[in-house]
């Protein structure tokens, strides 16, 4: 049996994971970074501090009862996206920790991007390893990213070509800003979804696209006006989610028109929303991660680590 350790210190979640090559199972531990009530996020300096404070506790929980000698390799996310110039200070916490562990355990270290981890987690969760050696469309939709890339597997990771992106607000930012308007606690995704499911009114939304790219800043403004006009909290929550749904659908259609139809994967925390997921699974036969693998996590990194180890050493 060989174990593969994954580490991811993203903007809002500290996470570690182990992939067991004998069983194909992934165990993971993760913890949100603390955000004060009423705030929309953290400064990078605060994120670095909290990752440093939390990471050792998660390692203790994940590795309890595990023989370190069974760890064959370590994978870590070192940047947001697999492109030149992609950088965010919070990832240095995981990277430096991984370097130390690699030296101490005398095992190889493989580096990936946070985005690759999201895509890999979705493929693992959906049991779609066949897409690793095919070209497919991958959406990464979260608080820090809203973009679609043409992804091509290279046995263990991905090369990506930008296909579309937001020109202003990220989808996750829209969710959290509207959620705070409604008195929800950050991060607001799950509570906003529950509130939207209680809406009984019809919601109609027109997306704003420029080519394949989208604009989402208007969602926040429209939701504010709806609240001011005394629309129900349930309706406003539904309007926000429907705005994101129709926008992502319009982006997908525009990309297919430009590049041709191909398999499509939706990853990132926003894509754990059941309202969007159910719609897109039916319309596009799309690949989604299970919710536990949708939000920021090290699971995809651990799985990529295993695949790269197998590619390099066997």
N, C-alpha and C positions, 0 to 999 in steps of 0.2 A: 504493500500500500504506500502511495505517495500523496502528500498533501501539498497544496499550492496556496500561498498566502497572498491576499490582495489587500491593498491599503488605498483609501481615497479620503482626502481632506478637502472637501469642496467648500463652497461659500457658506452653506448652511448646515452641513451634516458631516460628522466624523464617523467613518465606518471602516470596519475590517471584516474580512471574510476568508473562509477556508474552502477550497474545492478538493474533494476526496476523489481521486482518480479511480479507486476501486469500486465505489458505489455510484459515482456521478452526482453525488449530493453536494449542496453548498450550505454551509452554516455561516451566518453573518450576525454581527452586532453593530448597531449604529445608534447615534445620539445626535439630536438636533442641537445646534449651537443656541445658547440662550439669547433671546431678543426681548428687550423690555416691552411691556405692554404699551400698545399705541405706536410703536416704532415699526418701520417697514423693512429694516434690515440692519446690517452691521458694517462698520468700517473694517477694512482689511486688517488693520492692526489688531482690532478686537477679535476678529476671526482667527488670526494666528494664535493669539493668547488662549482662546477657548479650545482650539484643537490641541494645543500643547497640554492643556490641563486635563482633557478628556481621553486622549488616545491611550494612555497606559491602562486606564480602567477597562476599556473595551478589550484590549489585548488580554488582560487578566481573565475576563469572562469568556472570551472566545477560546483561549488556549488551555483552560482548566482541564486537566486530565489528558492533555495532548503531549506526546513525546516530541520535543523539538527536532529530534533526529529524523522524524518522518517528513519534515518540510523539505521538499526537493528544490523549490525556487520561490522567489518573491516577486510580485508584480506591484506596481504603484502608478497612480496617475500623477503626472508632473506638470500638466498644463490643461487649460480648458478644451482646446481643439487640436487635432493633428496637423497644424499648419505653422509655418514660420511666423514668429512674432507673438504667438499665443502665450500669454503669461498672466498669472494671478498669484500674489504672494502666499495665499493660504495653502497652496499645494506644496510649498517648500517644507511644511511640517511633516507631511507624509513622506516626501522624498528623502529628507534627511534621516528620518526614522528607518526607512527601508534600507538605506545605505549602511547604517550601523548594523542592522540585523543581518544583512547579507554578509558583512565581514565577520560578525560573531559566529553565525551559523555555517559559514563557509559554503554558501549556496549562491547560484547565479541570481542576478537582479535584472528584471525586464521592466522597461518604462513604457507607459501608454498615455493617452489623453483621457480626460474625463468623458468626453463625448464618445470615444470608442468603447469605454466601459458601459455607458448607457445602451449603446446599440447591441453590444455583446450580451448584456443582461437580458435584453428583450429576446434575442435569438435563443439563448439558453432556456429562458422561461417558456417560450412557445415551442421548444423542441424543433427549431428550424435551422439546424446546423448546415443544411444544404445551401443556405444563402451565403455562407462564408466564401464560397468560390464562384459567386454570381454577382452581377451588377443589380443593385436595387436602390430604391428611393428610401432614405431614412430621415424622418423628422425628429429633431431634438427640441422639445418644447418644455421650458421650465421658467423659473424666475430670472435666470441669468442668460437664457438663450431661447430664441425662437427662429429656427432656420431649418432648411431642408437641404440635404446633400445627396449627390449621386455617390453611393458607396460601392467600393469594389473590394471584396475580401482578398487577402493574400495569405491564406492558410491559417493565420493566427490573429491578424489585425485588419485594418482597413485603410485604404487610400480614399480620400474624399474630394469631391468637386462641388463647390457651392452651386446650388440650384435656385434657392430663394431664401429670403430672410425678412425679418421685420425692419422697417425703416425708422421706427421710434420705440414704442413700448414693447417689452416682452410679455407674452401671454401670462406668465406667472405673476408678473408685476401687476397686470390688470386685475387678476384674481385677488391679489392681496390688497390692493388699493381699494377696490370695491368692497372687499370683505371688511376692512377697517371702517369704511363708511357705515356698514351695517352693524357695527359693534362686535365683529368676530375677532378671534385671537389669531395673530400671525404664527405660523403660516395658515392661510385661511381656506385652502382648497377643499378639505373634507367637509368643513362646516358649511361652506358656500354650496357645495353639491347637495347636502342634506336639505338646506333651505330651498334650493331650486326645485327639488323633487316635490315640494309641497305646493308649488305654484299651480293654479288651475286655469290661468288665462293664456290665450294664444299669444305667442311671441314671434314677431317678424323682424328680421335684421337684414340689412344689406352690407356685404363686406366692402372694404376699401382696399383695392389692389392697384399697384403700379407695375404692370408686367406680371411677373410671378411673385413679386415682393408684396408685403402687406403693411398696413398702418393700423395700429391698435390703440393709439393714444385717445382716439375719439370715444372708445368704450367707457373709459373713466368719466369723461365729461357727460356723456349721455346718461349714464347711471346716476350721476349727481343730479341732473335735471329731473330724472324720473322720481328720485326721492323727494326733491323739492316740490314736485307736483302731486305728492302724497300717494304715489304708487306703493304697493305693498313691498315689504322686504323680500318676500318670496318671489315676486315678479322681477324685482331688480336683480336678484341672484340668478334667476333663470335667464334674464336678458344678457347678463355678463357671459354666462357659459354658452348661450346660443350664439353670441357674437363671436366668440373664439371658435366654436364649432364650424360655423358657416365660413369663417375666414380661412381656417385650415383646409376645409373642403374645397374652397375656391382656389387656394394655392395648389392643392394636389391636382385638380383638374387642369390648371394652367401649365403646370410642369409636365403632365402627361401629354398635353397638346404640343409642347415645345420639344420634349425629349422622347416621346413615345411611352406607351404603357409598360410598366415593370412592377415587380413585387414592391410593396410599400410597408415600411416598418415605422411605427410611432413609438418614440421613447421619451423619457423625461417625466418629471413629477406631474405635470399638468395632464399627461396622457393616462393617468390612473383614473381619471374622471369617467364614471360608468356611462354617463349620458353620451359623451363623445365616443367612447369606445364602442358601445352598442351600435351607434349609427355608422361608424366607419367599418366595423367588421362586416356589416351587411352590405354597404355600398362598394367597398374596395377589397373585400376579403383580406383585410389588413392584418399584419402581425402586431400584437401587443404583448407587453410583459404583464405578468401578474402584478397586482399592486405592490407587493413587498419588493419586487424587482424594478418598479417604475421610478420611484423617487431616488434621490442620490444614494448610491450604494457602492460597496467595494466588490460585490459579487461578480459583476462583469469583468473587473480587473483580475480577480482570481482565476476566472475561466480563461481569459486571454493568456494569463501567465502559463496555465497548463498547456494550452494549445501551442504556444511558442516554445515551451520546453520540449514538447513532443516533436516539434518540427526541427529543433536544433540538435537534440541529443539522441533521437532514435532514427 
